[in-house]
Amino acid sequence: MHMPSDKCLDPTLALELGFPTVPRETGRPVSRAQIMRPATRVCGTLTVPLLGKPALVLLKITITFLFCAFETISHPKFRSTRLHVPVLSNISSRQKWEHSYPVLKRVDTNVHKAFCSVCMKSFMISHGGLNDVKWHVSIPEHLRGERAQKNTQNLQQFLKRDVLTTVEEKMIAAELTKVYHGVNHNMSYNSIDCDSKLSSVIFNDSQIASKIWLGRTKASSLIYNVLAPASIEEIVEKLRLGVFYSISTDASNHGHIKLFPIIVRFYSPDNGISICLLDFYEDPDEKAIDIYNNIKNRIKALDLDFTNVSAYSADNANVNFGKNNSVYKLVSQDNANILPAGCSAHMVHNVIRYTMEKCEFDVENLVLKVYGHLSYHAQRVQTLKKHC
């Protein structure tokens, strides 16, 4: 809006615009100085405020802004992009957007939002629709996330697929067979690793041998996570059929570590008498109550019936078969039918030791002389072999 360039303003126009004026009956024009004067004048029966220059400038800006806003809203292009229903709330358009922007996912709980799998956050689309999406994919945070995804390999590349090819199945079977062979013959992890590398060199024309790789980490994982659980599960399934079995255990020192194996012995119609390792644990305490608690808790953890234990076997130490406080006394409280089975080797050792005490000569000296007589003479050894 432009103000008149003359010095006086028509009273009719001034009244329509809300400017201060004088009574209509005077008919005299109002000067611009009188309009801009910041005061209130009483003009007959009409009382109006006199606007100053800042107020007039503000009024002009307000009227201009409202006019421009009305023209913009009424424009057809603006109505098609701004006042339209959000694109993601429309099913067909949303599917088209998801095809164009694979990282964009719908938010089921709120149709006015979209979720970005790169930035891992949701943003509003209710105001700008497609423009909001284009703005989001152009921000620096989203661009940095896209670059990071391109430089990062997918985890699925390192995992085995559910459907394996024939070569992969044979390769897995070969790796498990080699690891089982190493365990069965007490081979070290270094021997298993060296054998797998040697096989790939010798049988370089084989697709299976060239893909076998059994390092220490992989071989130990196959033993602890595949072979050992499968072996224990096979034993437990047979024992859960109501088979009676005996338990054997003994402490063994491996450096400063004390180890306890739990061995079961049972009879099955298919395999006859079977002796299997059920568990192998570490415990620094060798008291009777500690050994008893470990055996009972591990048997129950495998969901086996403790009443089917027929015998308890261990060495003849007091901690195992003492009269007052021993492992056998504790297990007998839970199952009175358990039989004691001492170690036969310890019994033979005790018999020989007490027998040698009754001899009139030094047995140790006799053994050393016999060894010295035969160990360094090949002819005497051959003569001894003819009589033995």
Helices and strands as residue ranges (DSSP letters): E 8-9, H 11-16, E 30-31, H 32-36, E 40-43, E 46-49, H 53-73, H 76-81, G 87-89, H 91-100, E 104-106, E 113-116, E 121-124, H 130-136, H 140-151, G 155-158, H 166-184, H 189-202, H 207-211, H 216-222, I 223-227, H 228-239, E 245-249, E 252-254, E 257-268, E 272-282, H 288-301, G 306-308, E 309-314, H 318-321, H 327-334, E 339-342, H 344-356, H 363-374, H 378-387
